[in-house]
Structure formats: structure tokens, C-alpha cells
Amino acid sequence: MKKLLLIFFLLPNINSLTVAQKISGTWEGIITQEEGGILGEYTFKIFIKVDEDGNVKGTAYVKADAIDIYAIMGFNGKFNGEYIDIREDEILREKRVDDIFWCLKDYRLQLLSAGTLRLEGEWSGYTNTGACIPGRIYLKKSAPRV
């Protein structure tokens, strides 16, 4: 009976580790911006690493193909089993035009697993000139490279 109880109490930790392993990796898709933004849609890719405590670290890559600009941001966050809360804290590298500034974003992404693993949610952000026009994020898990 004691062994059964011990196994029962260990199962949630095993399940959360398995989910964290599913979250870690590369996610690709789009990030949108509501009306009034420079473009309505950008290429978006994030590289996520989740530890056993749900702490998240990674980088986000956003690219505007129409005007050939991009940025790579570093981020930190927390995964609670259903949502990832992410805060970009620095621009690591960028290519931009003079009058356009990249948004450092906060986003909450929900893990959706019907069929293909997906992360979806809303974002808001700011630049050195003020608040950004917010939008949504749609990502799918990329297959691991061999």
C-alpha cells in the first residue's frame, strides 16, 4: 500500500515533466498586429526551454518579409501546465529601418493539443517610444531536426 501511495504522488511530477519536454523546442507560425500596425502579419518563431519547475527561457524571432526587417529577442517566463507566460526582456539582434522600432512583448500562450500541438494567445508590448498595437500569436511545434 505504501508503494502504491508513493507512485500515486510521483505521477503528477512525471506528467508535468513530460509536458515540459513537449513544450521545449522550436515553434513556428505567425504573429499578427491589430489594425493600425505597420503590417498585419509577421513570421514568428520561438525556441523554448522549460525546466522541471516550469521556468521558461528562450529566444523569439520575428520577421517582416515585405520590408526585409527582423529581430531576435531573449525572453523568460513560466509554464503552469496549460499556459506559458512570456516576457521578452532584450533585443539580441535586429535589422530595422530608421522610423520603425521593434516591440518587446508580453504574451500568454495556451497549449492546445487537439491533433497537432499548438500554442496560441494574445500579446501586448512596448518600444522606447510607447505602447505597441497588440495582436495574436499562432504557433505549431516544429519537428525535431535529425
C-alpha positions in Angstrom: 0.0 0.0 0.0 2.8 2.4 0.8 4.4 1.8 -2.6 1.1 2.5 -4.3 0.8 5.8 -2.5 4.3 6.8 -3.3 3.7 6.0 -7.0 0.5 8.0 -6.9 2.2 11.1 -5.5 5.0 10.8 -8.1 2.8 10.6 -11.1 1.9 14.4 -11.3 5.7 15.2 -11.4 6.2 12.7 -14.1 3.3 14.1 -16.1 4.5 17.7 -15.7 8.0 16.7 -16.8 6.6 15.0 -19.9 4.5 18.1 -20.8 7.6 20.4 -20.2 9.5 18.2 -22.6 6.7 18.6 -25.2 6.9 22.4 -24.8 10.7 22.6 -25.1 11.8 23.0 -28.7 11.1 25.1 -31.8 7.6 26.6 -32.5 6.8 28.3 -35.8 4.0 30.3 -37.2 2.8 33.9 -37.3 2.3 36.9 -35.1 -0.4 39.4 -36.0 -1.0 43.0 -35.2 -4.4 44.7 -35.0 -5.4 47.4 -37.4 -3.1 50.4 -37.3 0.1 48.3 -37.1 2.8 48.5 -39.8 1.9 45.1 -41.2 -1.0 42.8 -40.3 1.2 39.6 -40.1 4.8 38.6 -39.4 6.7 35.4 -39.5 7.3 34.3 -35.9 9.4 31.5 -34.4 10.3 30.8 -30.8 12.9 28.5 -29.2 11.7 27.4 -25.8 13.5 25.6 -23.0 11.3 24.6 -20.0 12.9 23.2 -16.8 11.2 20.7 -14.3 9.9 23.7 -12.3 8.1 25.2 -15.2 10.6 28.1 -15.7 10.9 29.1 -19.3 13.9 30.6 -21.2 14.4 31.2 -24.9 14.5 33.4 -27.9 11.9 34.8 -30.3 12.5 35.6 -33.9 10.1 37.9 -35.8 10.5 38.9 -39.4 8.6 41.2 -41.7 9.2 39.7 -45.2 7.5 42.6 -47.0 10.1 45.2 -45.8 13.0 42.9 -45.1 13.4 43.5 -41.3 13.8 41.2 -38.4 14.6 41.0 -34.7 15.7 38.3 -32.2 14.6 38.8 -28.6 15.6 37.0 -25.4 12.8 36.0 -23.1 11.9 34.4 -19.7 8.6 33.1 -18.5 6.7 30.4 -16.6 4.7 27.4 -17.8 1.9 26.2 -15.5 0.8 23.1 -17.4 -1.7 24.9 -19.7 -0.3 28.4 -20.3 3.1 29.9 -20.9 3.5 33.5 -19.7 6.5 35.0 -21.6 8.2 38.4 -21.2 10.8 39.5 -23.8 13.5 41.3 -21.9 16.0 42.3 -24.6 16.6 42.7 -28.3 19.6 40.5 -29.1 19.9 41.3 -32.8 17.9 43.4 -35.2 17.6 44.8 -38.7 15.1 47.7 -39.0 14.5 50.9 -40.8 15.0 54.3 -39.1 11.4 55.0 -38.1 10.3 51.5 -37.1 11.1 50.1 -33.6 10.6 46.5 -32.5 8.2 45.8 -29.7 9.4 43.9 -26.6 6.3 41.8 -25.9 4.5 40.1 -23.1 2.4 37.1 -24.2 0.3 34.4 -22.8 0.1 31.3 -24.9 -2.2 28.4 -24.3 -1.1 24.8 -25.1 -3.6 23.2 -27.4 -3.2 19.5 -28.2 -6.2 18.5 -30.4 -4.4 17.0 -33.3 -1.1 18.9 -33.8 0.5 20.6 -30.8 -0.2 24.3 -30.9 0.4 27.4 -28.9 -2.0 30.4 -29.3 -2.6 33.6 -27.4 -2.5 37.3 -27.3 0.4 39.7 -27.0 1.0 43.3 -26.0 4.2 45.3 -25.9 6.1 48.5 -25.9 9.0 50.2 -27.7 11.2 53.1 -26.5 8.5 55.4 -28.0 5.5 53.9 -26.2 2.9 51.1 -26.4 2.6 48.8 -29.4 -0.6 47.9 -31.2 -1.3 44.4 -29.8 -2.2 41.2 -31.6 -2.3 37.4 -31.6 0.2 34.6 -31.9 -0.4 31.2 -33.7 2.4 28.6 -33.5 2.8 24.9 -34.3 5.6 22.6 -32.9 8.3 22.0 -35.4 9.6 18.5 -36.0 13.0 17.9 -34.3 15.9 18.1 -36.7 17.9 14.9 -37.1 
